[in-house]
Amino acid sequence: MSTGITILGSTGSVGISTLDVVRRNPDRFRIEALTANTAVPALVEQCLEFQPRLAVAADETAAARLAEELRAAGSSTEVEAGQPGLLAAAAAERADTVVAAIVGAAGLLPTIEAARAGKRLLLANKESAVMAGTLLMQAVRDHGACLIPIDSEHNAVFQCLPTNGAADGASGVTRILLTASGGPFLDLAPDALDKVTPEQACDHPNWDMGRKISVDSATMMNKGLEVIEACRLFGLSVDRIQVVIHPQSIVHSLVQYRDGSVLAQLGNPDMRTPIAHALAWPDRIESGVGPLDLYTVSRLDFRAPDQGRFPCLRLAVEAAADDGAAPVWLNAANEVAVQAFLDRRIRFPAIAAIIEAVLAECASSAPDSLAAIVEMDREVRALTREKLPRFAI
């Protein structure tokens, strides 16, 4: 029987890559539900090709437009809107696998819902692990879900861990090394960062990603969030996770063992590889990604990150050591600051400055429930917006 799949965030880069893998393996997978924010035309096209039972748009207006266009095209896909629709898609009965690819905190609740529904959860929404990692992993354990990360770095770690997925002392794992390309500004003179544009920040040298994630890569906040995510997913303290700059993006991450062995996962920089791995695990299927040609690659370079150039990485690593509120505050402040930069309201270096100013007021008590996390996220976003005028262009 084919595997039913829900894609939360189907019109983003991860969603599009997932659909391409599904397209290449039609006998193995079928699409049960697709969701998008406001990209109605793209979602219509996807629904007409893959004929899901359910499609979800962000609000009533977008959902009404989606339903109208699908009816006009003769599609029987049911349409829902907003958070209720997302939760319904995440728990869809005939979907065995849920791809959590919504960017940012908006993906938290449906990701948790998929875990509570006992799905195979393919996690690209790192913010869920950053904001509510303990609750997410508890939901996975309590409800018999299976979580496989599809961020290229964490999927690489997953592939390099023992077959039981353990990273504890008994497994012999001593350290995880997360590779980072360094983004588009790796070698840019520091005094030039004040003049970079959103277009330059989104022009990643190796990966095709959405605008928010591209800016996070440029600030290296993306890697900082991945440090926090690795702590939560693999149960390691932050001192056992090291970030390594690797500009070619060929080595996607490494796992170091007690006996001196270091296992690495290599491949061309294409999200279809980790997605195909997670969709079919423990099998291997066609992804559409070409084989790695080491003769063409020729060399692999590694260096330590400059935390002076990338203060967001430092802030995230500091937050990773805090089991309390700091990761929630960090993520909320970053999302607001990045959007302000994309809207040309602040300059690039102000992203880190705003986050640091917000974290200086961070609450000491950890949120003890999902509702408390959601409320804390809302409050920190409001606080961050209050600080934006101080950094306005």
BAMARKE-830686 format. One record per residue (C-alpha): residue in one letter; y, z, x negated. Coordinates in steps of 0.001 Angstrom, whole numbers, plus 524288, in hexadecimal, padded with zeros to 5 digits. Example, Ala and Ser with C-alpha at 12.3 -4.5 7.8 and 13.67 -1.06 7.14 Angstrom:
! BAMARKE-830686
[pt "a",[7EE6C,81E78,7CFF4]]
[pt "s",[7FBDC,81BE4,7CA9A]]
This chain:
! BAMARKE-830686
[pt "m",[80000,80000,80000]]
[pt "s",[80DE4,7FD67,7FB9C]]
[pt "t",[81716,80881,7F81E]]
[pt "g",[822A4,80AB8,80135]]
[pt "i",[82FA2,80CA8,7FA4A]]
[pt "t",[83CCA,81224,7FE4C]]
[pt "i",[8484C,80EDB,7F57A]]
[pt "l",[853D1,81811,7F6A6]]
[pt "g",[85EFD,80FE2,7F141]]
[pt "s",[858D4,80274,7F1F6]]
[pt "t",[86517,7FA7C,7EF09]]
[pt "g",[86805,80145,7E213]]
[pt "s",[862A0,7FCF9,7D4FF]]
[pt "v",[8566E,8058C,7D5C3]]
[pt "g",[853BB,8017A,7E3C1]]
[pt "i",[85523,7F317,7E081]]
[pt "s",[84C06,7F49C,7D4D2]]
[pt "t",[84216,7FBB2,7DD46]]
[pt "l",[84228,7F0C3,7E748]]
[pt "d",[83FF4,7E6E2,7DC74]]
[pt "v",[833C5,7EE3C,7D807]]
[pt "v",[82F18,7EEE3,7E62C]]
[pt "r",[831B3,7E057,7E7AA]]
[pt "r",[828E1,7DDB5,7DBFB]]
[pt "n",[81DDF,7E615,7E18E]]
[pt "p",[81D83,7E2C6,7F027]]
[pt "d",[80F3F,7E676,7F213]]
[pt "r",[8116C,7F3F4,7EC88]]
[pt "f",[81E30,7F884,7F2CC]]
[pt "r",[82598,7F764,7FF94]]
[pt "i",[83340,7FC24,802FD]]
[pt "e",[8341F,80636,80DE4]]
[pt "a",[84276,80A48,80D17]]
[pt "l",[84ED5,8060A,80612]]
[pt "t",[85BD3,80D22,80564]]
[pt "a",[86941,80994,80059]]
[pt "n",[876FE,80ED7,800B9]]
[pt "t",[8802F,80430,8057A]]
[pt "a",[87A5D,7F7D5,7FF64]]
[pt "v",[87652,7F27C,80CA8]]
[pt "p",[8750C,7E403,808E0]]
[pt "a",[86BD8,7E756,7FDA0]]
[pt "l",[86402,7F08F,80638]]
[pt "v",[862BC,7E60D,810BA]]
[pt "e",[85D30,7DC97,806BD]]
[pt "q",[85380,7E6B4,801ED]]
[pt "c",[84F21,7EA12,80FAE]]
[pt "l",[84CFE,7DBE3,81332]]
[pt "e",[844B1,7D9B9,80719]]
[pt "f",[83CAC,7E64A,80735]]
[pt "q",[83CAB,7E9A7,815CD]]
[pt "p",[83D04,7F88B,814CC]]
[pt "r",[83AA6,800CF,820DC]]
[pt "l",[84757,80831,81E6B]]
[pt "a",[85492,80548,8183B]]
[pt "v",[85F5A,80F56,81678]]
[pt "a",[86DE1,80D88,813ED]]
[pt "a",[877AD,817EF,80FFF]]
[pt "d",[87F18,81958,81CCB]]
[pt "e",[87F36,814FF,82AEE]]
[pt "t",[88856,80980,82881]]
[pt "a",[88003,803D3,81D94]]
[pt "a",[8738D,8066E,82556]]
[pt "a",[878E0,7FF68,8315D]]
[pt "r",[87C56,7F391,8292D]]
[pt "l",[86EE8,7F3EF,822BA]]
[pt "a",[867E9,7F4C1,82FCA]]
[pt "e",[86FD4,7E98A,83563]]
[pt "e",[86D03,7E081,829FB]]
[pt "l",[85E8D,7E3E0,829D2]]
[pt "r",[85D47,7E186,83878]]
[pt "a",[8642C,7D479,83717]]
[pt "a",[85A55,7D0AE,82CA5]]
[pt "g",[84EC8,7D4B9,8351F]]
[pt "s",[84AEC,7E099,82CFD]]
[pt "s",[843CA,7EC03,83359]]
[pt "t",[84829,7F5CF,8290D]]
[pt "e",[84D0F,8027A,82F10]]
[pt "v",[85A93,806E3,82A7F]]
[pt "e",[85F7F,814C8,828A8]]
[pt "a",[86BD9,81A7F,822BA]]
[pt "g",[87066,82565,819DD]]
[pt "q",[8695E,8316A,81504]]
[pt "p",[85FA7,8320D,82063]]
[pt "g",[85BA1,8242D,81D7D]]
[pt "l",[85A02,826F0,80F09]]
[pt "l",[8516F,832B3,811DA]]
[pt "a",[84942,82AAC,81B41]]
[pt "a",[84776,8201B,810FB]]
[pt "a",[843C6,82A30,8069C]]
[pt "a",[8392D,82FDB,80F50]]
[pt "a",[8349D,8231D,815A9]]
[pt "e",[8266D,82521,81965]]
[pt "r",[82153,81818,81480]]
[pt "a",[82880,818DA,80778]]
[pt "d",[81FD9,81E71,7FCCE]]
[pt "t",[82A2E,81CEB,7F23D]]
[pt "v",[838C4,81FB7,7F277]]
[pt "v",[841CE,81A15,7E827]]
[pt "a",[84D78,82356,7E728]]
[pt "a",[85809,81A4A,7E1F6]]
[pt "i",[86451,81EDF,7E8FD]]
[pt "v",[86EC2,8219E,7DECF]]
[pt "g",[874D6,82F1E,7DE1E]]
[pt "a",[87405,83B50,7E672]]
[pt "a",[87286,832EA,7F2A5]]
[pt "g",[86447,8313C,7EEE0]]
[pt "l",[8611F,83FC1,7EE5A]]
[pt "l",[85CF0,84291,7FC5D]]
[pt "p",[8546E,83674,7FE88]]
[pt "t",[84DFE,83877,7F144]]
[pt "i",[84A5F,84672,7F4CF]]
[pt "e",[845BD,8418E,8021B]]
[pt "a",[83C89,837D9,7FB95]]
[pt "a",[836DF,842C4,7F33B]]
[pt "r",[8350A,84B4B,7FF3A]]
[pt "a",[82E15,84000,805EB]]
[pt "g",[82430,83FA6,7FAC8]]
[pt "k",[827A0,83203,7F614]]
[pt "r",[825CF,82BC3,7E8E9]]
[pt "l",[833F2,82D5B,7E4EC]]
[pt "l",[83961,823AC,7DB14]]
[pt "l",[8458F,82A8D,7D64C]]
[pt "a",[85153,822DD,7D19B]]
[pt "n",[85B3C,82C01,7D7EE]]
[pt "k",[85CF6,83528,7CC5D]]
[pt "e",[8674E,83CED,7D3A7]]
[pt "s",[85CA7,842C1,7DC4B]]
[pt "a",[85626,848C3,7D069]]
[pt "v",[86343,84CE1,7CAB3]]
[pt "m",[86849,85374,7D703]]
[pt "a",[85BAE,858C2,7DCAA]]
[pt "g",[85110,8570B,7D27D]]
[pt "t",[84A55,863F0,7D56B]]
[pt "l",[84A1A,8615E,7E40F]]
[pt "l",[845AF,85351,7E212]]
[pt "m",[83A41,856EB,7D94B]]
[pt "q",[83673,861FF,7E277]]
[pt "a",[8364C,8586B,7EDDB]]
[pt "v",[82DBC,84F2D,7E604]]
[pt "r",[82404,85A17,7E332]]
[pt "d",[8242E,8601E,7F0CC]]
[pt "h",[8224A,85364,7F829]]
[pt "g",[818F9,84C29,7EF2E]]
[pt "a",[822B1,841AA,7EB6F]]
[pt "c",[8219C,839E3,7DEE0]]
[pt "l",[82E2F,8380F,7D726]]
[pt "i",[82F27,82D22,7CD2D]]
[pt "p",[83C76,82AD9,7C6E4]]
[pt "i",[8411D,81CCE,7C5DF]]
[pt "d",[84D1A,81ED3,7BD7C]]
[pt "s",[848BF,8173E,7B18B]]
[pt "e",[849DA,8234C,7A8D0]]
[pt "h",[84281,82CE2,7B15E]]
[pt "n",[8384F,822D0,7B4F9]]
[pt "a",[8363E,82096,7A664]]
[pt "v",[83457,82F3D,7A489]]
[pt "f",[82AD6,82F6E,7AFF8]]
[pt "q",[82302,82488,7A999]]
[pt "c",[822BA,82B99,79C78]]
[pt "l",[81E8F,838D9,7A1C3]]
[pt "p",[81038,83CE8,7A2C2]]
[pt "t",[808F2,83745,7AE60]]
[pt "n",[80B0F,843D3,7B60D]]
[pt "g",[819C9,84239,7B482]]
[pt "a",[81B2C,84F8F,7AE0F]]
[pt "a",[825F1,8526C,7A44A]]
[pt "d",[822B9,860D0,7A269]]
[pt "g",[81E0B,867A4,79639]]
[pt "a",[80FBF,864DE,7990A]]
[pt "s",[81260,8563F,79909]]
[pt "g",[8173E,85668,78B0B]]
[pt "v",[82479,850A0,78ED8]]
[pt "t",[82F53,8560B,7865F]]
[pt "r",[83AE0,84D7C,789DC]]
[pt "i",[83F9D,84247,7924B]]
[pt "l",[848CB,83845,78C5E]]
[pt "l",[8512A,830ED,79636]]
[pt "t",[856C0,82453,790F9]]
[pt "a",[86465,81FA2,79496]]
[pt "s",[86A99,81276,79215]]
[pt "g",[877E8,818A1,78FFD]]
[pt "g",[87DE0,80F94,79A19]]
[pt "p",[888C7,805B3,7982E]]
[pt "f",[891B6,80EC9,79069]]
[pt "l",[88827,81399,7862D]]
[pt "d",[89023,80E69,77AC4]]
[pt "l",[89D84,80D51,78108]]
[pt "a",[8A865,81475,779EB]]
[pt "p",[8AAA2,82181,780E0]]
[pt "d",[8B92B,81EFC,782BB]]
[pt "a",[8B5C6,81260,789FD]]
[pt "l",[8AE34,8197E,794AC]]
[pt "d",[8BAE4,81CC2,79B8E]]
[pt "k",[8BCF3,80E62,79E98]]
[pt "v",[8AF78,80A17,7A327]]
[pt "t",[8AE3B,80477,7B0D3]]
[pt "p",[8A3E8,8068D,7BB5A]]
[pt "e",[89F34,7F8AD,7B8E5]]
[pt "q",[89CF0,7FBB0,7AA87]]
[pt "a",[89622,80872,7ADBE]]
[pt "c",[88D04,80170,7B72C]]
[pt "d",[88981,7F6D3,7AD50]]
[pt "h",[87D44,7FD29,7A7D3]]
[pt "p",[87798,7F605,79C07]]
[pt "n",[86949,7F741,7A014]]
[pt "w",[86776,7FB69,7AE36]]
[pt "d",[86BBA,7F5E9,7BB58]]
[pt "m",[86FB5,80203,7C31D]]
[pt "g",[878C6,8060F,7CE0E]]
[pt "r",[886E4,80984,7CB28]]
[pt "k",[88596,81848,7CBDA]]
[pt "i",[879A8,818CF,7C307]]
[pt "s",[87FFE,80F27,7B9A5]]
[pt "v",[88BD7,81803,7B813]]
[pt "d",[882B3,82397,7B631]]
[pt "s",[87C1C,81BF1,7AB5B]]
[pt "a",[88943,81913,7A514]]
[pt "t",[88CC5,827A0,7A504]]
[pt "m",[87E96,82B5E,7A1F2]]
[pt "m",[87EBC,8344B,7ADBA]]
[pt "n",[8731E,82C51,7B23C]]
[pt "k",[86B7D,83145,7A692]]
[pt "g",[8705D,83F09,7A8D6]]
[pt "l",[86B83,83E94,7B6DD]]
[pt "e",[85E9C,83984,7B1AD]]
[pt "v",[85D9F,84543,7A89E]]
[pt "i",[85EEA,84E39,7B468]]
[pt "e",[85544,845E2,7BBFB]]
[pt "a",[84B62,8467C,7B0E1]]
[pt "c",[84C67,8554E,7B094]]
[pt "r",[8495E,855DC,7BF1C]]
[pt "l",[83ED9,84B5E,7BFD0]]
[pt "f",[83743,84F4D,7B3BC]]
[pt "g",[839CE,85DEF,7B390]]
[pt "l",[83FFC,85E64,7A614]]
[pt "s",[84B9C,8660D,7A110]]
[pt "v",[85748,85E15,79CAB]]
[pt "d",[85501,8615F,78E57]]
[pt "r",[84853,85970,78F01]]
[pt "i",[84F46,84D0C,7934D]]
[pt "q",[8569D,8448F,78994]]
[pt "v",[85F5E,838E6,78C4A]]
[pt "v",[85E4B,82D97,782AC]]
[pt "i",[8676F,821E3,78264]]
[pt "h",[85F64,8156A,78223]]
[pt "p",[86856,809A4,78464]]
[pt "q",[85D8F,7FF9A,786AC]]
[pt "s",[857D5,806B2,792A0]]
[pt "i",[84A14,802B1,78EAB]]
[pt "v",[84472,81053,78C8D]]
[pt "h",[84677,816C0,799B2]]
[pt "s",[842E4,82498,7959F]]
[pt "l",[8396B,82C21,78D25]]
[pt "v",[830E5,8384F,78DC4]]
[pt "q",[82E4D,84054,7818D]]
[pt "y",[821C7,84832,78003]]
[pt "r",[81DE6,85425,7783C]]
[pt "d",[81532,84C51,76F0B]]
[pt "g",[820A4,843DB,76A9C]]
[pt "s",[81DAD,8386A,77384]]
[pt "v",[828E2,831DD,77AA5]]
[pt "l",[82565,8290F,78619]]
[pt "a",[82F5E,81F13,78AB3]]
[pt "q",[82FF5,81576,795F1]]
[pt "l",[8360F,80865,79261]]
[pt "g",[839CF,7FCBC,79A93]]
[pt "n",[84492,7F344,79DDD]]
[pt "p",[8500B,7F9D8,7A4CD]]
[pt "d",[84C67,7F677,7B2CF]]
[pt "m",[84AD5,80050,7BDD5]]
[pt "r",[83F80,7F8B5,7C387]]
[pt "t",[8368F,7FE23,7B8F2]]
[pt "p",[8379A,80C96,7BCAA]]
[pt "i",[837FF,8090B,7CB20]]
[pt "a",[82B6B,80120,7CA34]]
[pt "h",[8250D,80BF3,7C25F]]
[pt "a",[8286B,81634,7CC8A]]
[pt "l",[8250E,80DCC,7D859]]
[pt "a",[8175B,80ADC,7D376]]
[pt "w",[8146E,816E3,7CB2F]]
[pt "p",[80A58,818F5,7C5C5]]
[pt "d",[80832,80A2E,7C658]]
[pt "r",[81091,7FFDE,7BFA1]]
[pt "i",[81608,7F438,7C70C]]
[pt "e",[81EA9,7E85D,7C500]]
[pt "s",[82D0A,7EC53,7C42F]]
[pt "g",[833AD,7DF96,7C0D2]]
[pt "v",[83812,7E4F2,7B3A2]]
[pt "g",[834BD,7DCDD,7A7C5]]
[pt "p",[82D1F,7E26E,79C50]]
[pt "l",[83483,7E916,79174]]
[pt "d",[83613,7E04E,7857F]]
[pt "l",[83767,7E941,779CE]]
[pt "y",[83A42,7DDBA,770E0]]
[pt "t",[84649,7DABC,778F6]]
[pt "v",[84A48,7E8F6,779F9]]
[pt "s",[848F1,7E9D8,76B3E]]
[pt "r",[84E46,7F7B8,769B8]]
[pt "l",[84FA0,8048A,7710B]]
[pt "d",[85B25,80D73,76DEF]]
[pt "f",[85CCC,81BE5,77101]]
[pt "r",[867DA,82580,76EE9]]
[pt "a",[86CEE,83270,773C4]]
[pt "p",[876D2,8324F,77EF8]]
[pt "d",[884E9,835AE,77BD4]]
[pt "q",[88840,84060,78592]]
[pt "g",[89681,83F74,7818F]]
[pt "r",[896C3,83170,78657]]
[pt "f",[88E5C,834CC,79227]]
[pt "p",[892DC,84215,79750]]
[pt "c",[88BD6,83FB1,7A435]]
[pt "l",[87ED9,84094,79D0A]]
[pt "r",[882C2,84DC4,79773]]
[pt "l",[886E5,852C6,7A4D0]]
[pt "a",[87A0D,84E85,7AADF]]
[pt "v",[871B9,854A1,7A02B]]
[pt "e",[87923,8615A,7A1EC]]
[pt "a",[876B8,8609A,7B09E]]
[pt "a",[86848,85DE1,7AE49]]
[pt "a",[866E4,86B4F,7A825]]
[pt "d",[86C00,87173,7B4BD]]
[pt "d",[8621B,87379,7BF9A]]
[pt "g",[86D33,876F1,7C8C7]]
[pt "a",[8783E,86F35,7CEA4]]
[pt "a",[87CE7,8677B,7C2BA]]
[pt "p",[8749E,85B2B,7C4E3]]
[pt "v",[87954,85A2D,7D305]]
[pt "w",[8876D,85BC4,7CEB0]]
[pt "l",[885CC,85215,7C39B]]
[pt "n",[88012,84796,7CC59]]
[pt "a",[88A11,8491A,7D746]]
[pt "a",[895AD,848F2,7CE09]]
[pt "n",[89043,83D21,7C6EA]]
[pt "e",[88E51,83529,7D34C]]
[pt "v",[89C4A,8379E,7D7AF]]
[pt "a",[8A1FD,834F3,7CA37]]
[pt "v",[89A46,82871,7C844]]
[pt "q",[89EA9,8233B,7D56D]]
[pt "a",[8ACC9,82663,7D1F6]]
[pt "f",[8AB3C,81E92,7C564]]
[pt "l",[8A516,81325,7CCB1]]
[pt "d",[8B09B,813BB,7D61B]]
[pt "r",[8B9D3,81323,7CA4E]]
[pt "r",[8BFD0,82051,7CD8A]]
[pt "i",[8BC55,82697,7C071]]
[pt "r",[8B986,821DF,7B2B0]]
[pt "f",[8ABEA,821D6,7ACC8]]
[pt "p",[8AD5E,82E1F,7A42F]]
[pt "a",[8B222,835BD,7B011]]
[pt "i",[8A466,83568,7B5D0]]
[pt "a",[89F99,83F72,7ABFE]]
[pt "a",[8AC59,84721,7AC70]]
[pt "i",[8AB8B,8489D,7BB28]]
[pt "i",[89D4D,84CD0,7BACA]]
[pt "e",[8A035,85700,7B05F]]
[pt "a",[8ABB9,85C3D,7B838]]
[pt "v",[8A31D,85D96,7C443]]
[pt "l",[897F2,863FB,7BCD1]]
[pt "a",[8A169,86E25,7B7B1]]
[pt "e",[8A19C,8737D,7C596]]
[pt "c",[892EF,87267,7C7B9]]
[pt "a",[88CA9,87CA0,7D06B]]
[pt "s",[88320,885B4,7C9B2]]
[pt "s",[87978,886E6,7D4EE]]
[pt "a",[86F1D,87C8E,7D708]]
[pt "p",[86D9B,87663,7E489]]
[pt "d",[860FC,87B5D,7EA81]]
[pt "s",[85E5D,870E2,7F4AF]]
[pt "l",[8603C,86281,7F741]]
[pt "a",[86B0C,86597,800F2]]
[pt "a",[87201,86DCC,7F6B7]]
[pt "i",[87110,862B1,7ECE2]]
[pt "v",[876C3,858FD,7F697]]
[pt "e",[881ED,86252,7F9C0]]
[pt "m",[884A2,864FE,7EB65]]
[pt "d",[884F1,85667,7E8B8]]
[pt "r",[88EF0,85493,7F399]]
[pt "e",[8979A,85F93,7EE9D]]
[pt "v",[8975B,85AD4,7E076]]
[pt "r",[89AED,84D0B,7E48E]]
[pt "a",[8A6B3,85277,7EBD1]]
[pt "l",[8AA8F,85A7F,7DFEF]]
[pt "t",[8A945,84E96,7D719]]
[pt "r",[8B1C7,8464A,7DFFA]]
[pt "e",[8BC30,850D5,7DF61]]
[pt "k",[8BC72,84F84,7D093]]
[pt "l",[8BD67,840A2,7D025]]
[pt "p",[8CC4D,83FDF,7D122]]
[pt "r",[8CD8F,84709,7C426]]
[pt "f",[8C65D,83BD1,7BD84]]
[pt "a",[8CBD5,8306E,7C54F]]
[pt "i",[8D04D,82432,7BE4B]]
